[in-house]
Amino acid sequence: MPLARRLMPLAYALVAVVGLVLALTWGALQIQVTLAGFLNGESLWSKAQKQAVIDLDTYASHGRPDDLASFRRNYAVVMADREARDAIASGRFSHAAVEDAFARGGVIPEAIPGMVFIFEYFDGMPFVREAVTEWRSVDGSIAELRQIADRLEGTYARDTPSREQVDAERARIGALNAYIEPRAKAFSLYIANGASWLGRVLFVMVLGVAALASLLWLRMATRILAGIRGTEERYRLLFDSAADAIFMVDNASGRILDANRRAATWIGCSRHELAGIQLSSLFAEGSAHTGVGTLRGADGSLRPVETQSSLVAWGSRQVSQAIVRDISDRVVMERERKIAAEALASIAEGVIIADADRRVTTTNDAHAKLTGIAPHELRRTRLDATRTLPDGRPLPASLWEAVAAGNNWQGEVESRRADGTTYPELMSISAIRDADGRPQHYVAVVTDITARKADRQRLQHLATHDPLTGLATRAEFERLCAEAITRAAHTRGAAAVLFVDLDAFKVINDSYSHAIGDALLIRVAERIRAQLSPNDVAGRIGGDEFTVLLGELRSREEALLVAEALLAALARPFSLDDYELYVSASIGIAGYPLDGNDPVTLIANADAAMYVAKTEERNALRFYTPKMHADARRRLKLASELRQALTRNEFQLLYQPSVEMRTGRIVAVEALVRWRHPERGSVPPDEFIPIAESLGLIRQIDQWVMETACAQMVLWDQMRLPPLRMAVNVSAGTFAHPDFLPGISQALVQAGVPANRLLVELTESAILRLGEDTERAMQSLHKLGVGVAIDDFGTGYSSLAYLKLPAVAYLKIDRSFIAGLPSNGNDVAITEAMLAIARSLELHTIAEGIETEAQHEFLLRAGCQEAQGYLYSRPLPPDEIERLLAPRASQSGKRLSLVPPRRA
């Protein structure tokens, strides 16, 4: 019997053993995939359940629709797994529906069939039964979460729920979570323990079956090999001069009868040692009789060979002559070719290989996916047949000349797909050369850069546009402005820059919320864009500061129409949520070439013109003049000097008396800060206070005023003057600062002045700025014993709610309502109404700006209690207040004489 036939059962048995082990391994892997699906599903279920509770609790607190939407997404994941579980438990279910439910629950797709199988037939398996029990125990609680969500959604849709309702719902959510969480943990633990237990069972089963099959195969192999052993006659027929190894093999037994010198050299032993050896035992791989295999040397080295066998008659015996040829070089070449082919097929970029005539010979799968063109459709077509430069021009001859000269070319091209559409592509071309250095093949690597270009454009847009409004940033605006100036210079035309600043935007931002402020800025940007032509540019360069670039003008005066349209558009009310807001804008205009030759200068000059418009009128526009720039430089210099004014002791306080209208007695003074500039003289407050606020110095100035006024009260007390109430103005920035209350307390303690003699004057805008913390601050002032006067009442965002705050004890009627008394009917009605409100709320009233006896008499009859104004006294230095309060001055019983008011 031939050797191959005798070895066949052993080979079949080996295949059967390997197949059995592979089948068991595959089954174990499938079960492990199912377990992985269980663990993955459990993890997703637990995370979804926890996140659903968190989202519902957050929604209950704030009522944000995004939180409710997130809860419903996570709740859908939890319910999808439950739907699949209950469907399987019912015994009547659609596999497709169950698999779809598990998929919606995020279960690994490969694990779904196994999970369905286990739930259907092995739900009583250890740990699975307990896990399912824990799972079912929380069904009612999870369903109640949905009910709470629906109830909260309805409540928020109707109105904002009360704090008690929200707390009750959150408490119930917490109780449900306390019930669900330990059972979810128990469910996770059972699933993990079940996976561990099943893994050990599978390992023991596979190991046992593999061991048993291996033992049976070894026993069979031993019996077969023993049967083919024997002795055979040896014949010698060697060809020592042959370059190939030659083995003379007994055709019946397969043993080597003889071998040539080459064979002995390759094997690494003598011919005598080779005799009697099974030829097949020398091969690590492949057949010993024909085909490609691997020859193993005595030292374990391997040599790839190709064997050809033929039968020859050697006496009466049939002998197989095996000629074995070394194919190491061929194998290396084939391996390199295979690696190159696999690399070509697996590379993510598209690859095109063309011959010396640039006709395509090969493309990889990635190229087919990019273009939708199969490799056979491109074969023999020109490499550049479907590609052009980005501007549509064909690839230039210089490109191919450069590549042929030995250079690589890389650049962007436009590539055409099979459906005719085009896309941007990054293409790299190189050449493969023959022995003479001539191009033999061209290799092009292409990459779709559509997403990369889109990302680059998106990043460029983000870098050059304001993220809130979508308008150009300062840098982008300046770049576009420079281009417009260049065009205007070539055409001898003009360009204009409009600087738009919103009036009182800070009050709106502080009064409502930053979210409302942002929404307002977005709407303002929309209205600005709506007034511009497609060639005009709008930008946002600050919080509420916008710029507009108008190009292709004949003169800067043409910008007037656009500026007036902007003023009208921005003056219309803005409807935001439940609010209707009114704002206005101040606009400055600067034009090329009259007002500047570069973007920075134009923007600065337009800013200066805007400042003048805001200072003089508001809701107005101004064209730039050189004088405005001088004023701006003066403000900058003033700001620099203001930083040193405190340290140089350049501030002083003047005190304006407040008289009791019924008796004419001075009962209080108001501390008014003045700046004695060493060069400019007296700088009025309305000039340096806004600068101090913008520089952040106002809080230091307010604290100095507070301490100095308290110290002055102590000096007057030591002089035994009549005790006065000291009124101190506090800015919005100081009132909103956390150190405001400690600063007042410190000043009172250091001076030793009773708190009830200090009166803090606040404007309505200052109270608005503090927002929800206003009542807390007023309570603190009330506890200190410091009174609060609402200054300039009726001129801002008036709210009667402020008058009920704890520390508010005084109401100051603004001079704008006093000026028209008693002849102006409107001023009379407004003043009498404010006095009536003050009497009803038991507030002390103080009228400002009284300049005539008629005004005094009217307010006295109307019931006003105190008054200030030039009719009684201008603001005075401390020594003049001392003379007014000295006992000899008060004995005359006369009211202060009229001081003529200063006219503008």
LUMFIKOL-574564 format. One record per residue (C-alpha): x, y negated, z negated. Coordinates in steps of 0.1 Angstrom, whole numbers, plus 2048, in hexadecimal, padded with zeros to 3 digits. Example, Ala and Ser with C-alpha at 12.3 -4.5 7.8 and 13.67 -1.06 7.14 Angstrom:
<atoms>
87B82D7B288980B7B9
</atoms>
This chain:
<atoms>
80080080080F7DE80981B7C97EC8037AD7F37E57C47F17F17D27D17F57B07C27D37A47CE7BE7B07B07D679E7997D277E7AC7AC7827AC7AD7887877C276A7827AA75479678D76278279F75A7617A873776C78473277A77573D75978C72674578470975C75F71075A7607117347756F173375D6E074B7406EA7347526DD71675A6BD7287356B873172B6BE70D7466A570273868C71B71669170C72468C6E973566D6F57146627037046686E171F6546CF71D6386E96F76376E86F86376C271161B6C26FD6066DB6DD60E6C76EC6036A66FB5E46B56DB5DB6C76C75E16A76DF5CB6926E05B06AC6BA5B06AF6B75A968A6D158D68B6C057D6AA69E57F69A6AA5706796BB55468D69C54E6A168754D68269E5326746A251C6936885276AC6A05266CA6925396E86B55476F06B55596CE6935686D669E5736F86BD5836E96A75956D06915A36EB6AE5B06FF6BD5C26E269A5CF6D86955DD6FB6B55F16F76A96006D66876086E46956177046A86326F06896386DA67363B6F968A65670768B6696E66666696E165F67470567669270166769B6E064469C6F064F6B870763E6A872565468F73566368475568968975768D66A76D67965575468E6617366AE65C7496A463975269B63272E6BD63E7226CE62A73D6BC60B7316C961370E6ED61171B6F463771A71164373070065075071567075170967972D6E46747336DB6977416EE6A77236DC69270A6BA69B7196C46C07176CE6BE6F36AF6AA6E86996C36FB6A86E46F06C06DE6D36B06C26BE6B26DA6A06D86DD6A36EB6D46836EF6AE67E6D96A669D6B96AF68A6C369866D6CE67C6846AD67D69769A67C6766AD65D66B6A764D68D68165368B67F64566868662267366D62169065360F67D66C5F566F6795ED6926565EA6A064E5D168466C5BC68F65B5B96B163B5AE69F64E59368B65E5876AB63C5846BD62E57269E64B55969C6495536C262454A6BF62B5346A16475216B263251D6D161750C6BD62B4F76A664A4F869064451067464750665066550E63B65052662664553964666953C65267654763065A56162E66256F65168756F64A68258162966E59C63B68859F6566A25A463B68D5BE62A6895D164A6AE5CF6516B65DC62E6A05FA6366AE6006596D35FB6536DA61963B6C66306526D86236716F962B65F6ED64D6566E265367A70564968571666066C70067E67670867869B72E67669472D69567E7196A869873269E6B374F6AA69D73D6CB6957356D26B97586CA6C47676E46AC74E6FE6B87566F86DD77B6F96D677971B6C57637296E177A71E6FD7997296EB78A74C6E377D75270779E7467167B375C6FF79D77B70779F77572D7C577072B7CA7917187B57A47327C879474F7EA79C73F7E07C073A7D57C375E7F57B176A80A7C97567F97E77657FB7DA7898207D07878287F277881780379682C7F07B084D7F77A08638117B08818167C38858117E88A18198008B87FD8078C47F48298DC7D98318D77C184D8E679F8468EE78285A90776F84590D75585F8E874A85E8E07278518C07358428BC74D8268B37708328A378B81C89E7AF8268807BA8138717DC80F84F7D882083F7F180884C7E57E78557C17EE8777C57DE8967B67ED8AB7CF7FE8C67B78098CD79280D8E677D81F9007668108EB7478148CF7578008E77617E48F573D7E48D272E7E18C77457C68E87427B38F17677AF9027837C28F27987DD8F57B67C68E07A47AC8C679B7C58C07BF7CF8A17CE7C18927AD7B786F7A57C387278A7DE85277B7D18637767AF87B75E7BE85F7477C885072F7AF8357257C78287327E982B7537FA84B7667FD84277282083675583382E73083183B71581A84671C7F685F7147DB87E7297D588A72B7B28B072E7AB8BF74178E8C572077B8A17177808A66FE79C88B6FD7B78906FB7DC8736F57F487470F81086171C82E86074283385A75685385877C85185979886B8587BE86A8777D187687D7F687689980186089C82586687B83485C8728178468607F884E8747DA8418697B683F88379D84A87C77C83888D75E84688C74182C89471E83889D7018228836E582888E6CC80D8936AF8258726B583585F6B881486F69780886468682884169482683E68A80184966780983066682681467380F81D65A7F481C63E80E7FB64A81B7EB64D7F97F962B7EF7EA61C80F7C962C8087C76227E37D55FF7E57BB5E47DC7C65CD7F87BD5D381C7DA5E08307DE5DF8567FA5F18698005E788D8195F28A88335DD8B88185CE8D08045C48B17E95DD8B87D95ED8997E26118927D761686E7C26048547BA60F83079961381E79C5F280D79D5E082E77E5F283A76C5E781A7775C381F76D5C08437535DC8487675E786777160C86879561487078D62689077A60789D79A5F18987B260A8A77C55FC8C57B65D98C07CC5BB8BA7D55B58967CB5908987AB5978AC79459288D7A957787C7AF5528817BE53686E7A652485579F50986F79552388A7B652289E7C55448A77E455089580153D8A581D54D8B983653D8A18285548868315748998525668A385B55F87F85058287486459189188357D88688258E86486C57785084C58083D82E56984481356382A7F554B82D7D054782D7BB55384A79755585378C57A85876D58686A7585A385D7465BD8717255AA86D73558A87B73857785A75A56985076C56782F78E5588247AB5708217CF56E8157E458082F80858C82C81A59984C83B5AB84D84D5C186785B5E486687A5E787D88B6038908B060B8908B75EF8A88A55D58928875D08A98645CF89B8555F289C8365EC8878255CE8778165D18547FB5B98497EE5B88257CD5A48217BA59A80279758B80079C5697EE77755E7EF7735617C97965527C478E5347D976C5307C877D5317A67975187B177C5017BE76850579E7864FE78978F4E079F76B4D479B76D4D877578E4C67747814A978975D4A677C74D49F75B73F4C074D7204AF73E71549975B7274A777973548578175947F78B77247C76F78945E76A7A646E77D79047A79A77E45879B7A044679D7AB45E7B978C4577CD78E4327C67B24327D47A64437F478A4297F77A340D7F37B941C80E79C41E8267913FB81E7B43EE8247B53FF8477933F28517983D08407793D782C7713D780776A3EF7EA75A3E97C975B3FA7A673D3F778F7433FD76A72240775A71F4087346FE4127226F13F97096EA4066E66F142B6F07024316CE6E24286BC6CF4416D06EA45C6CB6EA4566A56C54526A26BA4726B36D548B6B96F44916CE6E04AA6E36C748E6EC6E44776F36F449170B6D249671C6CF4707206F246E7306E84897496C94777526DC4567556F546776C6D84747826C94517856EB44278E6F145C7A96CE4567B76D64327BE6F643A7D16FC4447F570E4657FE72F45380272E4427E073D4517C173145179D74745A78074645D75A76645074975944D72573D45670D72343F71C73942E73673443575B74542977A73842579E74E4227BD73F4117DB7544147FB75140781E7453E481374B3C382574D3B080474A3B87DF72A3A47DE7183C07F071B3D47D07023BD7C06E43D07D06F03F17C26F73E27A06D53D379D6C53F47A86D940678D6CD3ED7726A93F277D6AC41877E6BC41A75C6A340274C68641A75367D43173568C45373267647072768A4897136784A470065E4926EB6704716ED66D45370568E44070369641E7116B94147196CA3F972D6EC3F573C7063DA7407193DB76173A3CB76B7453C97907683C679E7713C97C378E3CF7D97A13BB7E579539D7D17983AC7AE7B33C67B17C73DC7C97C73FD7B57AD4127A37BA40C77F7B83E67847963E77947883FD7787983E775D78A3C776D7673D67717693E174C7723BD7437543B075773D3CA7477493BE72473F39B72D71D3A67397173BA71972439D7037103817136EF39271C6ED3B871F6D83C873A6EB3B27527073B376B72639D77074039A78C76439A78077737977C79B37477178F36375177F3847467A03957477AF37A73179237F7187993A57197BE39F7127B43886F579E3A36E77BA3BD6E97D23A46D87B839D6BD7B43C36B77D93C66B27DA3A969A7BB3B66877CE3D567D7E63BF6697CD3A765B7C53BC63C7E93C16337F139B6387D33916237C337D63F79F38463678B36E61E76837061074F35361272F3555FD70D3486096F53415ED6D23515EC6B933B5DA6993435C867F3315DD6683285C06833175AB6A03105C26B73235AA6D53365B96CF35A5B06E736C5C77033685E170B37B60073038460673937C62A75C38563777036D64C79237165D7AB3556597C235C6777E434B6727E333F6967BF33F6A27B033268278F33F67778335D68C75D36168B75038367E73D38A69E75E38A6B07743A069A75A3B76897523CA6AA7773CE6B077C3DB68C7603F469176F4016B27914056A278441668378F3FA66C76D3EF66176C40764378C3F963577E3D563975D3DF6297703EE60B7853CF6087663B96087553CF5EE7733CE5D677A3A95DC7553A05D67533B45B67743A45AA7653815B174638959C75E39157F77037058374F35D58374337056476336655375C34255C73A34754B72733E56A70334A56E70336F5776FC37459C6F23915B270D3985CC7023A45EF71B3B66047163C062971F3E46317243EF65571540E66473742066673D41A64171B42463671D44564974044E63B74346861F75945060B73F43460A72F43D5E974F4455D775D4235E37404105D47434225B476841C5B27643F75B974A3F359E75F40658577F3F358C76E3D25897573DB56C7393CC57D7163D95767083EC5946E73D95946F93B959D7063C85BE6EF3C85DC6F93DC5FC6EB3CD61C6E53E76386D73E265A6BE3FA6696D84076816EF4106646D34246546CA4356756EF44067A6EF4546596D04686666C448364F6DD47A6336CD45862E6B74626126D34746006E94556026CD43E5F66C74555D96EC4535CF6EB42D5D16CB42D5BC6DC4425A26FA42A5A16E240D59C6EC3FC5BC6CF3EC5CF6CC3EC5F56BF3D060C6B23D862F6C33BD6436B63AE6646953C265F6803C367E69C3BD6976A63E269D69540469D67D3FA68166F41666B65A41064D66643163F68842063667540961F66B42660968E4326036984325DE6B34175DD6A23FF5F56973E15DF69B3C35F768F3BA6196A139F62D68C38E6486A23876666A936367169A36A69467836B68467F34D66D68A33568A66733169865632A67763D31C6716333126946373336A66183496A162A3696A964636269062C35867661837967A63838E67A64637D65B62537F6486223A46506453AB64363E39862361D3AB61F62F3CC62364A3C260B6303B85F061E3DA5F563E3ED5F064A3D65D46693CB5E867B3AB5E167C39560169837F60D69436862B6B33606406BC3426556A63276456B03056536912EF64E67B2E463265C2F064666A31364767131262264E30661963D32063065133D62164B3315FE6253306046273526156363625F665B3666006703685E169435F5EC6A334D6096C534661A6CE32C6346DF30B63C6C12F962C6D130460B6F630A61270F31762B72633462173E32560876032F5F876033A5D476A3195C574D3075D57353215C874431B5A673C2F65A87182FE5B37133155967252FF57B70D2F555F7112D05677062D658B6E72E95806DB2CF5676CE2B75816B22CF5896B52C75AE6B42E15CA6D32E25E06D32C75FA6CE2CF61F6EE2D76326EA2CF6586EC2F066B70A2F66826FF2F56A770E30B6C2
</atoms>
